């Protein structure tokens, strides 16, 4: 199916806020919205009104069941920075019939998806462009999706709020390290996360597999909130991660801005600094994960030898039922055999910058540093 072209207002990443959350977020950022983006704000406001109304209906219809819902088992967290292969791994693990993942509809409509998803998903699919703006990955209402959009919409606390407000940076509530959040903001985030998990458990009744790039810096918090959780950390060639994340900022996240977009140099610095901090936090807290609860892999290994890689993952994390899972995962891999990754152009300036700033990532995960390019030479990476 060819992707459908949609007006940029329909490509907003954080569409699930209700009226009170949207008002709080605007107040926090002093209502600084660039006039050219007022149509985006109007779109978000209309959605917020709909979300508020449907949330009331969900509370009346499903509130008691959600309140008493419990997790079937501790969740499985896929950890990794943006563009490191977390989506591919998430899609693969969603093939296991014993697991469930948040869907695109659920993370975009977190206030009411339990009530509205039987019919709301049809409207979501009609509005959806069909493919993600930054790559060729299919996106439908039922597609596995990262929960960070839901957490941002429910609490207003997330690094993703800095994408909506790149100038005012959401007044400090978009930090990567949860220990730097004000106590009340962290409490609100925890409360909304647990609510979202209850909704998923009530709706699905299976073990939940989650993935959100900022979780890489939240290990201490996640271990405290979800004892017994399993963690899978995936890494990818840092040059490709940098170039692909740059495209992510220039496409998908550019549709989310309500303020002046960052210039290319600022985007580059954000990518470098955010990845540096996330890896620093992860390496600091990695030792807190109990033995048998962490598996690390490289995207390139998963791509080259998926069965071998996934079988080791299941074995080391003590997950049963690999053969049943693999039968369905193999069918999924066959269905995407024609997928073509983006090709990115690496210049010498970017090679030098990434090599210097992320040298510790290259060393830690065994990726070779590229030698300097000749004058005018570029490399195509994918």
C-alpha positions as CSV (number, residue, x, y, z in Angstrom):
1,X,0.0,0.0,0.0
2,X,1.4,3.4,-1.0
3,X,1.7,5.9,1.9
4,X,-1.0,8.5,1.9
5,X,0.1,12.2,2.0
6,X,-1.4,14.1,4.9
7,X,-1.2,17.7,5.9
8,X,1.6,18.2,8.4
9,X,-1.0,18.9,11.2
10,X,-2.0,15.2,11.0
11,X,1.6,14.1,11.7
12,X,1.7,15.4,15.2
13,X,3.6,13.1,17.5
14,X,1.8,14.0,20.8
15,X,-1.9,13.9,20.0
16,X,-3.3,12.4,23.2
17,X,-3.4,15.3,25.7
18,X,-6.7,16.2,27.2
19,X,-7.7,19.9,27.8
20,X,-6.2,20.2,31.2
21,X,-2.8,18.7,30.2
22,X,-2.7,20.9,27.1
23,X,-3.5,24.0,29.2
24,X,-0.8,23.1,31.7
25,X,1.8,22.5,29.0
26,X,1.0,25.8,27.3
27,X,1.1,27.7,30.6
28,X,4.4,26.2,31.4
29,X,5.8,27.4,28.1
30,X,4.2,30.8,28.5
31,X,1.9,30.3,25.6
32,X,4.8,30.9,23.2
33,X,3.5,29.4,20.0
34,X,4.8,30.6,16.6
35,X,1.9,32.1,14.6
36,X,2.6,29.9,11.6
37,X,1.9,26.9,13.9
38,X,-1.4,28.0,15.2
39,X,-3.2,25.5,12.9
40,X,-1.2,22.8,14.7
41,X,-2.3,24.1,18.1
42,X,-5.9,24.3,16.9
43,X,-5.7,20.7,15.8
44,X,-4.3,19.7,19.1
45,X,-7.0,21.6,20.9
46,X,-9.8,19.9,19.0
47,X,-8.2,16.5,19.8
48,X,-7.8,17.5,23.4
49,X,-11.5,18.3,23.7
50,X,-12.4,15.0,22.1
51,X,-9.9,13.2,24.4
52,X,-11.4,14.8,27.4
53,X,-15.0,13.8,26.5
54,X,-14.1,10.2,25.6
55,X,-12.0,9.9,28.8
56,X,-15.2,10.6,30.8
57,X,-17.0,7.9,28.9
58,X,-14.2,5.5,29.5
59,X,-14.1,6.2,33.2
60,X,-17.8,5.6,33.5
61,X,-17.7,2.4,31.4
62,X,-14.4,0.8,32.3
63,X,-13.0,2.8,35.3
64,X,-13.6,0.0,38.0
65,X,-12.0,-2.6,35.8
66,X,-9.0,-0.5,35.0
67,X,-8.5,0.4,38.7
68,X,-8.3,-3.2,39.8
69,X,-6.2,-4.5,36.8
70,X,-2.9,-6.0,37.6
71,X,0.1,-6.9,35.4
72,X,0.2,-10.5,34.2
73,X,4.0,-10.5,34.6
74,X,6.8,-8.0,35.0
75,X,7.2,-6.1,31.7
76,X,10.0,-6.5,29.2
77,X,11.7,-3.3,28.3
78,X,13.5,-2.8,24.9
79,X,16.2,-0.2,25.5
80,X,18.1,1.7,22.9
81,X,18.5,5.2,21.6
82,X,16.5,6.6,18.6
83,X,17.1,4.8,15.3
84,X,19.1,1.9,16.9
85,X,16.7,-0.8,15.8
86,X,14.2,-0.8,18.7
87,X,11.2,-0.7,16.4
88,X,12.3,-3.8,14.5
89,X,12.9,-5.7,17.7
90,X,9.6,-4.5,19.1
91,X,7.8,-5.7,16.0
92,X,9.5,-9.1,16.2
93,X,8.7,-9.7,19.9
94,X,5.1,-8.7,19.2
95,X,4.8,-11.9,17.2
96,X,5.0,-13.9,20.4
97,X,1.3,-14.8,21.3
98,X,2.1,-14.6,25.0
99,X,3.2,-10.9,24.7
100,X,1.4,-7.7,23.9
101,X,2.7,-4.3,23.0
102,X,1.2,-0.8,23.1
103,X,-0.3,0.0,19.7
104,X,-0.1,3.2,17.8
105,X,-3.7,3.9,18.6
106,X,-3.2,3.3,22.3
107,X,-0.2,5.6,22.7
108,X,-1.9,8.3,20.6
109,X,-5.2,8.0,22.5
110,X,-4.1,7.1,26.1
111,X,-6.9,8.8,27.9
112,X,-9.6,6.6,26.3
113,X,-8.3,3.8,24.2
114,X,-9.9,1.1,26.3
115,X,-13.3,2.5,25.5
116,X,-12.8,3.8,22.0
117,X,-10.4,1.5,20.2
118,X,-13.1,-0.9,18.7
119,X,-14.2,1.9,16.5
120,X,-11.6,4.7,16.9
121,X,-8.9,2.6,15.2
122,X,-10.8,3.0,11.9
123,X,-10.5,6.7,12.1
124,X,-6.9,6.5,13.1
125,X,-6.1,4.4,10.1
126,X,-7.9,6.8,7.8
127,X,-5.8,9.8,9.2
128,X,-2.6,7.8,9.3
129,X,-0.1,8.4,6.4
130,X,0.4,4.6,6.3
131,X,4.2,5.0,6.6
132,X,6.4,6.7,9.1
133,X,7.7,10.1,7.8
134,X,11.4,9.2,8.6
135,X,11.5,5.7,7.0
136,X,9.4,3.2,5.2
137,X,8.1,1.3,8.2
138,X,4.3,0.8,8.1
139,X,2.2,2.4,10.8
140,X,-1.4,1.4,11.4
141,X,-3.6,1.7,14.5
142,X,-2.7,-1.9,15.5
143,X,1.1,-1.5,14.9
144,X,3.4,-1.8,18.0
145,X,4.5,1.6,19.1
146,X,6.6,3.3,21.7
147,X,4.7,4.4,24.8
148,X,6.6,7.7,25.3
149,X,3.9,9.5,23.3
150,X,1.3,8.2,25.8
151,X,3.4,9.2,28.8
152,X,4.0,12.7,27.4
153,X,0.3,13.1,26.7
154,X,-0.9,11.8,30.1
155,X,1.6,13.7,32.3
156,X,3.1,16.5,30.2
157,X,6.5,15.3,31.4
158,X,8.8,13.9,28.8
159,X,11.8,14.8,26.6
160,X,9.3,14.8,23.8
161,X,7.8,18.0,25.1
162,X,11.1,19.6,24.0
163,X,10.2,18.7,20.5
164,X,6.9,20.6,20.8
165,X,8.6,23.5,22.5
166,X,12.2,23.6,21.2
167,X,12.8,27.2,22.3
168,X,11.4,27.1,25.9
169,X,12.3,23.4,26.3
170,X,9.2,22.8,28.4
171,X,10.8,24.6,31.4
172,X,12.9,21.8,32.6
173,X,10.3,19.0,32.5
174,X,11.9,17.4,29.4
175,X,15.1,16.3,31.0
176,X,16.4,12.8,30.3
177,X,17.5,12.0,33.9
178,X,14.4,11.5,36.0
179,X,16.4,12.4,39.1
180,X,16.6,16.0,37.8
181,X,12.8,16.3,37.7
182,X,10.9,18.2,40.4
183,X,9.3,15.7,42.9
184,X,5.8,16.6,41.9
185,X,6.6,16.1,38.2
186,X,8.2,12.8,38.8
187,X,5.3,11.6,40.9
188,X,2.8,12.6,38.1
189,X,4.9,10.7,35.6
190,X,5.0,7.6,37.7
191,X,1.3,7.8,38.4
192,X,0.4,8.1,34.7
193,X,2.8,5.4,33.7
194,X,1.1,3.0,36.1
195,X,-2.3,4.0,34.9
196,X,-1.2,3.3,31.3
197,X,0.1,-0.1,32.3
198,X,-3.2,-0.9,34.1
199,X,-5.1,0.1,31.0
200,X,-2.9,-2.2,28.8
201,X,-3.3,-5.1,31.3
202,X,-7.1,-4.6,31.5
203,X,-7.3,-4.4,27.7
204,X,-4.9,-7.1,26.7
205,X,-4.3,-9.5,29.6
206,X,-0.8,-10.5,28.5
207,X,2.8,-9.7,29.4
208,X,3.7,-6.3,28.1
209,X,6.7,-5.5,25.9
210,X,7.6,-1.8,26.0
211,X,10.1,0.4,24.2
212,X,10.9,4.0,24.6
213,X,14.4,5.6,23.9
214,X,14.3,7.7,27.1
215,X,13.9,4.5,29.2
216,X,17.7,4.0,28.6
217,X,18.3,6.7,31.2
218,X,15.5,5.5,33.6
219,X,16.9,2.1,34.8
220,X,16.8,2.9,38.5
221,X,13.3,4.1,38.3
222,X,12.0,1.2,36.1
223,X,13.6,-1.3,38.4
224,X,11.9,0.3,41.4
225,X,8.6,0.5,39.7
226,X,8.6,-3.0,38.1
227,X,10.6,-5.6,40.1
228,X,11.4,-8.6,38.1
229,X,11.3,-6.7,34.7
230,X,13.5,-8.0,31.9
231,X,15.7,-5.6,29.8
232,X,16.9,-5.9,26.2
233,X,19.5,-3.3,25.1
234,X,20.1,-3.0,21.3
235,X,22.8,-0.9,19.8
236,X,23.6,0.1,16.2
237,X,26.5,1.6,14.2
238,X,26.9,5.1,15.7
239,X,27.4,6.8,12.3
240,X,24.1,5.4,11.1
241,X,22.3,6.2,14.3
242,X,23.5,9.8,14.1
243,X,22.5,10.3,10.4
244,X,19.2,8.5,10.8
245,X,18.3,10.5,14.0
246,X,19.1,13.7,12.1
247,X,16.5,12.7,9.4
248,X,14.1,11.9,12.2
249,X,14.4,15.5,13.5
250,X,14.0,16.9,10.0
251,X,10.9,14.9,9.1
252,X,8.7,13.4,11.9
253,X,9.7,15.7,14.7
254,X,9.6,18.8,12.6
255,X,5.9,18.3,12.3
256,X,5.6,18.5,16.1
257,X,7.1,21.9,16.7
258,X,4.9,24.7,18.0
259,X,7.9,27.1,18.2
260,X,10.8,28.0,15.9
261,X,12.5,24.9,14.6
262,X,16.1,24.3,15.8
263,X,18.8,25.0,13.1
264,X,20.9,22.1,11.8
265,X,23.8,22.8,14.1
266,X,21.5,22.8,17.2
267,X,19.8,19.6,16.0
268,X,23.3,18.0,15.7
269,X,24.2,19.0,19.2
270,X,20.9,17.8,20.7
271,X,21.5,14.4,19.0
272,X,25.0,14.1,20.3
273,X,24.3,15.3,23.8
274,X,21.2,13.3,24.3
275,X,22.8,10.1,23.3
276,X,25.9,10.8,25.4
277,X,23.7,11.4,28.5
278,X,21.5,8.3,27.9
279,X,24.5,6.1,27.6
280,X,26.1,7.6,30.6
281,X,23.0,7.0,32.7
282,X,22.6,3.4,31.3
283,X,26.3,2.5,32.0
284,X,26.0,4.0,35.5
285,X,23.0,1.9,36.4
286,X,23.4,-1.2,34.3
287,X,24.9,-3.1,37.3
288,X,21.7,-2.7,39.2
289,X,19.9,-5.2,36.9
290,X,19.8,-8.6,38.5
291,X,21.7,-11.5,36.7
292,X,19.6,-13.1,34.0
293,X,17.5,-10.0,33.4
294,X,19.5,-8.2,30.8
295,X,20.4,-9.1,27.2
296,X,22.5,-6.9,24.9
297,X,22.7,-7.2,21.2
298,X,23.7,-5.4,18.1
299,X,21.2,-4.5,15.4
300,X,23.6,-5.8,12.7
301,X,23.7,-9.2,14.4
302,X,19.9,-9.3,14.6
303,X,19.6,-8.4,10.9
304,X,22.2,-10.9,9.8
305,X,21.3,-13.9,12.0
306,X,17.8,-13.3,13.4
307,X,17.0,-16.8,14.6
308,X,20.4,-17.3,16.3
309,X,20.1,-13.9,18.0
310,X,16.6,-14.2,19.2
311,X,17.1,-17.8,20.4
312,X,20.0,-16.5,22.6
313,X,17.8,-13.7,23.8
314,X,15.0,-16.1,24.9
315,X,17.5,-18.4,26.5
316,X,19.5,-15.8,28.5
317,X,16.3,-14.1,29.7
318,X,14.6,-17.3,30.6
319,X,11.7,-16.8,28.2
320,X,9.8,-20.0,27.3
321,X,8.1,-20.9,24.0
322,X,10.8,-19.9,21.5
323,X,9.8,-22.4,18.8
324,X,6.2,-21.1,18.8
325,X,7.4,-17.6,18.7
326,X,10.0,-18.2,16.0
327,X,7.4,-19.7,13.6
328,X,5.4,-16.5,13.7
329,X,8.5,-14.2,13.7
330,X,9.9,-16.0,10.6
331,X,6.6,-15.4,8.8
332,X,6.8,-11.7,9.8
333,X,10.4,-11.5,8.5
334,X,9.3,-13.0,5.2
335,X,6.5,-10.5,4.9
336,X,9.0,-7.6,5.2
337,X,11.7,-9.1,3.0
338,X,11.2,-6.4,0.4
339,X,11.8,-3.6,2.9
340,X,14.5,-1.1,1.9
341,X,16.3,1.0,4.5
342,X,17.1,4.6,3.9
343,X,20.5,5.5,2.6
344,X,22.3,8.3,4.4
345,X,25.3,10.4,3.3
346,X,28.2,10.9,5.8
347,X,30.5,13.8,5.3
348,X,34.0,14.1,6.7
349,X,32.8,16.8,9.2
350,X,30.1,14.5,10.5
351,X,32.5,11.5,10.6
352,X,35.0,13.5,12.7
353,X,32.3,14.8,15.0
354,X,30.6,11.5,15.7
355,X,34.0,9.7,16.0
356,X,35.1,12.2,18.7
357,X,31.9,12.7,20.6
358,X,30.8,9.1,20.7
359,X,34.2,7.4,20.9
360,X,33.2,5.6,24.1
361,X,30.3,4.0,22.3
362,X,32.5,2.7,19.5
363,X,34.9,1.2,22.1
364,X,32.3,-0.3,24.3
365,X,30.3,-2.0,21.6
366,X,33.1,-2.9,19.2
367,X,32.2,-0.7,16.2
368,X,35.3,0.4,14.1
369,X,36.1,4.0,13.7
370,X,36.1,5.1,10.1
371,X,39.3,6.7,8.8
372,X,39.2,10.3,7.6
373,X,37.6,10.8,4.2
374,X,39.4,12.5,1.4
375,X,38.6,16.0,0.4
376,X,35.1,16.1,-1.1
377,X,34.5,12.4,-0.4
378,X,31.3,11.2,1.2
379,X,30.1,7.8,2.3
380,X,26.6,6.3,1.8
381,X,25.5,4.3,4.9
382,X,22.3,2.5,5.6
